[in-house]
Amino acid sequence: MSKIFSSAKELKEGKYVIIEDIPCRIVNIDSSKPGKHGAAKMRVRKLSRMRQRARKPK
């Protein structure tokens, strides 16, 4: 199996990704526009493929 690195803009709901060596399915993506003092941000909600529950960020 090979790893393919992509940017956050290429993620879509329903696709599978590997985060910290754990396969996850993307459930929801929220993005915010860049503000006066910062960059744009994306929040990705994902479900662990093994346990079928949401992954908590570290």
C-alpha positions in Angstrom: 0.0 0.0 0.0 1.4 3.4 -0.9 0.6 6.7 0.8 -0.6 9.7 -1.1 -0.4 13.0 0.5 -3.0 15.7 -0.3 -4.0 19.1 0.8 -7.0 19.9 3.0 -8.8 21.4 0.1 -8.9 18.0 -1.7 -10.8 16.3 1.2 -14.4 15.4 0.7 -17.2 14.0 2.8 -17.4 10.2 2.6 -13.8 9.7 1.5 -11.3 7.6 3.6 -8.1 9.0 5.0 -5.3 7.7 7.3 -4.7 9.9 10.3 -2.0 8.9 12.8 -1.9 5.4 11.1 -5.7 4.8 11.8 -8.1 4.6 8.8 -11.0 7.1 9.2 -14.0 8.2 7.1 -14.6 11.9 6.8 -18.1 12.8 8.1 -18.2 16.6 8.0 -15.9 19.5 6.9 -16.2 23.0 8.2 -14.1 25.8 6.9 -13.6 29.4 7.8 -12.4 32.3 5.8 -9.1 34.0 6.6 -9.5 36.9 9.0 -7.7 40.1 9.6 -5.0 38.5 11.7 -4.9 34.8 10.7 -5.2 32.2 8.1 -8.2 30.1 7.0 -9.0 27.1 9.1 -10.6 23.7 8.4 -12.3 21.4 10.9 -12.7 17.8 9.8 -15.0 15.5 11.7 -14.0 11.8 11.1 -15.1 8.4 12.3 -12.6 5.7 13.1 -13.0 2.8 10.6 -12.1 0.2 13.3 -14.3 1.4 16.1 -17.0 3.4 14.3 -16.7 6.4 16.6 -15.5 9.9 16.3 -11.7 10.4 16.7 -10.7 12.9 19.4 -7.9 15.4 18.4 -4.8 15.1 20.5 
